[in-house]
Amino acid sequence: QVQLQESGPGLVKPSQTLSLTCTVSGGSITTNYYYWSWIRQSPGKGLEWIGYIAYSGSTYYSPSLKSRTSISRDTSKNQFTLQLTSVTPEDTAVYYCSREVVYWGQGTQVTVSS
């Protein structure tokens, strides 16, 4: 059973960089041919896909967030990480990591506020 767990600061100041880590257990992030995503849900809004890192290490980002987004991985720790730069209060959301939108982490609240 694949399990995902998000971790990172719950409060980020405007203009700073949001950084979250997803730790995966029960399966390797390098296993063919899975894709590992970051998804968020802002208050009163639907789910928004941010981007993914593939089993191969290749990445793809939502066009609307591409200029501020970076997803990387540490295969030795079986983790992948989201970095979102220049955050504003509009980036306040619950952030989820997921494999193929089948397996999900529990989500972590991130609030952008001074």
Secondary structure, 3 states (H helix, E strand, C coil): CCEEEEECCCEECCCCCEEEEEEEECCCCCCCCCEEEEEEECCCCCEEEEEEEECCCCEEECCCCHHHEEEEEECCCCEEEEEECCCCHHHCEEEEEEECCCEECCCEEEEECC
